[in-house]
Amino acid sequence: MKTAIMHNIITDERKRVHLTMDHPAVQCGIAVWVDDDGKAYFPEDVQNPFYELTDVKENDE
């Protein structure tokens, strides 16, 4: 599973997120970034202009 720190460049808020296929926001088989509370933000293949992902890691699971 990929994990990362998602940084909101407008509010300066940072959240830990992970990629998952197990969320209702998944469409067309593309994983979404989800925080620890279960909120989905955007698909893996989309660059969001308000967020940057840092410290992206591929974890064995």
N, C-alpha and C positions, 0 to 999 in steps of 0.2 A: 504494500500500500504506500502511495506517495503521501507525504505530509509536508506542510509548509507553514510559514507565518504570513498571514495576509495583512497587508498594511493599507489602511484607508488613507489616501494621500490628502484628502480634504480635512478629515477630523483628527488625523494622526493616530487613530485607534488601531491596535494590533490584535489579531486573534489567531489562535492555532486552528488550522483546517486540515482536512484530509480528503483524498479523492475516493469516491464511492460510486458503485453502480446500484446500490441498494437504497434508493431514494425516489420519491414520486417525481422529482424534477428531472430525472434522467430521461432523455429523449434520443431516439435513433441510436441507442447503444453507446452514447458518449457520457463518460463519467463526469460528475459535478463535484466542485469543491464545497465541502460542508463543514460547519464549525462544530464544537463540542456540544452545542445545544440542539443540533439537528437542522439548523438553518442553512439552506443551499444558497450559493452566491452566483456562480456562473460555471458553464461547462469547461472541461479541460482544454478544449481547442479554441477557446475565445479569450482574447485579451480585453480586459475591462479597463476603461480609461480612469476609473476612480480607485482602483486597487493595484498594488504590486505584490507579487509573491516573492518572499525571500526565504532563505534557508530551506530550499526544497530538497527533500531527502526521499530516497526509495528504501523503505523498510521491508524486511522479510516478515511475512506473516502467514 
